[in-house]
Amino acid sequence: MVKASPTLRIHRTIRRRGLTQKEAAALLGVKQPQASLLMRNRSDNFSMARLIDFLTAFGHDVQITVRPTRKQHGALSVAVPG
């Protein structure tokens, strides 16, 4: 689930820009089959660090926040605005 939001943002960016998979791959520094995986929401093939690299390559700022919790155990959440 953590990788799903960044992958969706990458997918939407590619579609919004009207890029072909080949064009997207060139911008991301990968081969076309990897761009195809992103377009099919196959995030399991990429590390979180790689997805962050893709987002920044498309001009997105990525912010990771770690803060103390008031509970016994912390929680993980991903916020992807509009």
C-alpha positions as CSV (number, residue, x, y, z in Angstrom):
1,M,0.0,0.0,0.0
2,V,2.9,2.4,0.7
3,K,4.1,2.1,-2.9
4,A,0.6,2.4,-4.4
5,S,0.2,6.1,-3.9
6,P,3.6,7.1,-5.4
7,T,3.0,4.7,-8.3
8,L,-0.4,6.2,-9.0
9,R,1.1,9.7,-9.0
10,I,3.7,8.6,-11.5
11,H,1.0,7.0,-13.7
12,R,-1.2,10.1,-13.5
13,T,1.8,12.4,-14.4
14,I,2.6,10.3,-17.4
15,R,-1.0,10.4,-18.6
16,R,-1.5,14.1,-17.9
17,R,1.6,14.9,-19.9
18,G,0.5,12.7,-22.7
19,L,3.8,10.8,-22.8
20,T,4.3,7.5,-24.5
21,Q,5.9,4.8,-22.5
22,K,9.1,5.3,-24.5
23,E,9.1,9.0,-23.7
24,A,8.4,8.4,-20.0
25,A,11.1,5.8,-19.9
26,A,13.6,8.2,-21.3
27,L,12.7,10.9,-18.8
28,L,13.0,8.4,-15.9
29,G,16.2,6.8,-17.1
30,V,14.7,3.3,-17.5
31,K,13.7,1.0,-20.4
32,Q,10.3,1.0,-21.9
33,P,9.2,-2.3,-20.3
34,Q,9.8,-0.7,-16.8
35,A,7.6,2.3,-17.8
36,S,5.0,-0.2,-18.9
37,L,5.1,-1.8,-15.4
38,L,4.5,1.7,-13.8
39,M,1.6,2.3,-16.1
40,R,0.1,-1.0,-15.0
41,N,0.6,-0.1,-11.3
42,R,3.1,-2.9,-10.8
43,S,5.0,-1.1,-8.0
44,D,6.2,-4.4,-6.5
45,N,9.0,-4.3,-9.1
46,F,10.5,-1.0,-7.8
47,S,11.9,0.0,-4.4
48,M,10.4,3.0,-2.6
49,A,13.7,4.9,-3.2
50,R,13.4,4.2,-7.0
51,L,9.8,5.5,-7.0
52,I,10.9,8.6,-5.2
53,D,13.6,9.1,-7.8
54,F,10.9,8.8,-10.5
55,L,8.7,11.4,-8.8
56,T,11.5,13.9,-8.5
57,A,12.5,13.3,-12.1
58,F,8.9,14.4,-13.0
59,G,9.3,17.6,-10.9
60,H,7.5,16.5,-7.8
61,D,8.8,17.4,-4.3
62,V,8.8,14.4,-2.0
63,Q,8.6,14.9,1.8
64,I,9.1,12.2,4.4
65,T,8.2,13.1,8.0
66,V,9.1,11.1,11.1
67,R,7.7,12.3,14.4
68,P,7.2,10.9,17.9
69,T,3.9,9.1,18.5
70,R,1.7,9.4,21.6
71,K,0.8,5.7,21.2
72,Q,2.8,2.6,22.2
73,H,3.7,1.9,18.6
74,G,4.0,4.3,15.7
75,A,2.1,4.1,12.4
76,L,2.8,4.6,8.8
77,S,0.8,6.8,6.4
78,V,1.3,8.2,3.0
79,A,-0.3,11.5,2.0
80,V,-0.5,12.3,-1.6
81,P,-2.3,15.6,-2.2
82,G,-4.6,16.0,-5.2
